Amino acid sequence: MAEKVRDREHHEKLFKASMSPVRRDIVRAIGVQGKTVEEIKKELNLTDFQLKFNLDWLIKEGFVKEEGGKLRLTEEGVELLDVS
């Protein structure tokens, strides 16, 4: 039963992330290689607010992490990349 709840929550989180065009764009921009915040901001032409708001959500929900000055996708982020 707990596994079903986790699966449902996981799918809801993926759905919520995939419903935002900006979040999908950020995940695609990060890709498998990773990018800096400035690279993403420049590539997607986002305001500071747009990038921070959506990136904070992606990090909080476990789709993105910061490593060595670059943003990288987590396992869930890669899964979202495949969906978007």
C-alpha positions as CSV (number, residue, x, y, z in Angstrom):
1,M,0.0,0.0,0.0
2,A,2.8,2.5,0.9
3,E,4.4,1.7,-2.5
4,K,1.2,2.7,-4.3
5,V,1.1,6.0,-2.4
6,R,4.7,6.7,-3.2
7,D,4.1,5.9,-6.9
8,R,1.1,8.1,-7.0
9,E,3.0,11.0,-5.3
10,H,5.9,10.5,-7.7
11,H,3.7,10.6,-10.8
12,E,1.8,13.7,-9.4
13,K,5.2,15.4,-8.9
14,L,6.3,14.5,-12.4
15,F,3.0,15.7,-13.8
16,K,3.2,19.0,-11.9
17,A,6.8,19.6,-13.2
18,S,5.9,18.7,-16.8
19,M,2.9,21.1,-16.8
20,S,5.2,24.1,-16.6
21,P,6.8,25.1,-20.0
22,V,9.5,27.0,-18.2
23,R,10.4,24.1,-16.0
24,R,10.5,21.7,-19.0
25,D,12.7,24.2,-20.8
26,I,15.1,24.4,-17.8
27,V,15.3,20.6,-17.5
28,R,16.0,20.3,-21.2
29,A,18.6,23.1,-21.0
30,I,20.4,21.4,-18.1
31,G,20.4,18.1,-20.0
32,V,22.7,15.3,-19.2
33,Q,25.8,17.5,-19.2
34,G,24.7,20.2,-16.7
35,K,25.0,23.9,-17.0
36,T,25.6,27.0,-14.9
37,V,22.7,29.2,-13.8
38,E,24.1,32.0,-16.1
39,E,24.2,29.6,-19.1
40,I,20.6,28.7,-18.5
41,K,19.5,32.2,-18.0
42,K,21.1,33.4,-21.2
43,E,20.0,30.4,-23.3
44,L,16.4,30.6,-22.2
45,N,16.2,34.4,-21.9
46,L,14.6,34.3,-18.5
47,T,14.3,37.0,-15.9
48,D,16.0,36.5,-12.6
49,F,12.6,35.9,-11.0
50,Q,11.4,33.3,-13.5
51,L,14.6,31.4,-13.2
52,K,14.9,31.5,-9.4
53,F,11.2,30.7,-8.9
54,N,11.2,27.6,-11.2
55,L,14.7,26.5,-10.3
56,D,14.0,26.6,-6.6
57,W,10.9,24.5,-7.2
58,L,12.9,21.9,-9.3
59,I,15.6,21.7,-6.6
60,K,13.1,21.5,-3.7
61,E,11.2,18.7,-5.5
62,G,14.4,16.8,-6.2
63,F,14.7,17.1,-10.0
64,V,17.8,19.3,-10.0
65,K,20.9,19.6,-7.8
66,E,23.9,21.9,-7.8
67,E,27.3,20.2,-8.0
68,G,30.6,21.9,-8.6
69,G,29.1,25.2,-9.7
70,K,26.8,23.5,-12.2
71,L,23.2,22.5,-12.1
72,R,22.7,18.8,-12.8
73,L,19.6,16.6,-13.2
74,T,18.9,14.0,-10.5
75,E,17.6,10.6,-11.4
76,E,14.1,12.1,-11.2
77,G,15.2,15.0,-13.4
78,V,16.4,12.6,-16.1
79,E,13.1,10.9,-15.9
80,L,11.4,14.3,-16.4
81,L,13.7,15.0,-19.3
82,D,12.5,11.8,-21.0
83,V,8.9,12.8,-20.5
84,S,9.3,16.4,-21.8
